[in-house]
């Protein structure tokens, strides 16, 4: 029982897109996984990914000191995956991605956790013009201050069957006569969600990962325009790519911010002023022993449903 207790992992944000893959990977490695989320009922689907009682959803937000401390108590490994793309309330970026990240790290250190893996993002920078990038950067600083041995992972955009990038633009392409392109020259290095999960699992146990920061990207660097063209190719659509004028983009962002789930915000536009690729000289997936998966090996499988005839057309 004592040995089993030392294999407890607490995963904040474990029911999200990346989280479900991380939870599954840790369970496969024998960890008892506490899935710390705001709504445990939405995480119950994860319980089938492990043995009976191995995966346990808990009500614990990174903004709740007492609940987060209780979720962390006794865990050897703490993983923080919590992040947001837009604010529902003013100050959410700061509360969740900066203060929340620091809180998890501080509580993990106080509880005697042996390892902390913090998932940030490429573009995290406390001096960023974007509130998203700035809060991510401040979160990293807070993590390092509270838990110096933490491993920080910075992925580029993440793709996989449930992603909000390729699926979203494939859906848009079916609704419009053209494929709109926003900031088409900005480059990305999309990384497969399974590889991000593998990186988290490796960072949790590798001694050479202690205290290091890794940038996670796939094998291909592609401009936004190229990715839109790839979506059209994979889904079998012959439509023109049309650059959206900057004035219209700004207007769409302002209007979008008034929606419950904005498709685009002005803060996201600020992030799109810089490439989202692995920095030269950075530690990468390869340094964690993970071979990066190509988009071409994964994306066509789950975008097949957007083709005329769906899966049958792909076959």
Secondary structure, 3 states (H helix, E strand, C coil): CHHHHCCEEEEECCCCHHHHHHHHHHHHCCCEEEEEECCHHHHHHHHHHCCCCCEEEEECCCCCHHHHHHHHCCCCEEEECCCCCCCCCCCHHHHHHHHHHHHHHHHHHHHCCCEEEEECCCCCCCCCCCHHHHHHHHHHHHHHHHCCCCEEEEECCEECCCCCCHHHHHHHHHHCCCEEECCCCCEECCEEHHHHHHHHHHHCCCHHHCCCEEEECCCCCEEHHHHHHHHHHHCCCCCCEEECCHHHHHHHHHHHCCCCCCCCCHHHHHHCCCCECCCCCCECHHHHCCCCCCHHHHHHHHHHHHCCCCHHHHC
